[in-house]
Amino acid sequence: MLTDIFSKTTYHFLRVSFVFIISLTILFFLDGCSSHKKYKSHPEILGYKETGKASYYSMKFQFRKTASGEIFNNYSMTAAHKSLPFGTKVVVTNIINGKAVKVTINDRGPFVKGRIIDLTRAAFSKIERIDKGIAEVRIRVVN
């Protein structure tokens, strides 16, 4: 009788342990497959500044993948830059009116000569009227 109780307890313990280990393995696998990247800041670029023209994305890019793998959303506060690391926080200031917006770099571009950053429509509308299309800006890395 004592061996039956011991056997049942051992069996139950092994079964629970096996389920726990399998569940943990699946969780680690799914976390590795996540499309949201955990970007690290680059302290060596903190304070980097650049001046030039900013434009905004066309609506045709809505829900497409960005270069970072994220899904593009024209209503988020993100931007494209040619070389800044993904996840970099940048303050974009309109030189003419002084309005500023903070965005996160998650894409590459712009691919038009003379432009230094492509903003989402939402971000661009914070610093300039959409119908203008282009704004003279200063960008500064803040994080």
Secondary structure, 3 states (H helix, E strand, C coil): CHHHHHHHHHHHHHHHHHHHHHHHHHHHHHHHCCCCCCCCCCHHHCCCEEEEEEEECCHHHCCCECCCCCECCCCCCEEECCCCCCCCEEEEEECCCCCEEEEEEEECCCCCCCEEEEECHHHHHHHCCHHHCCEEEEEEECC
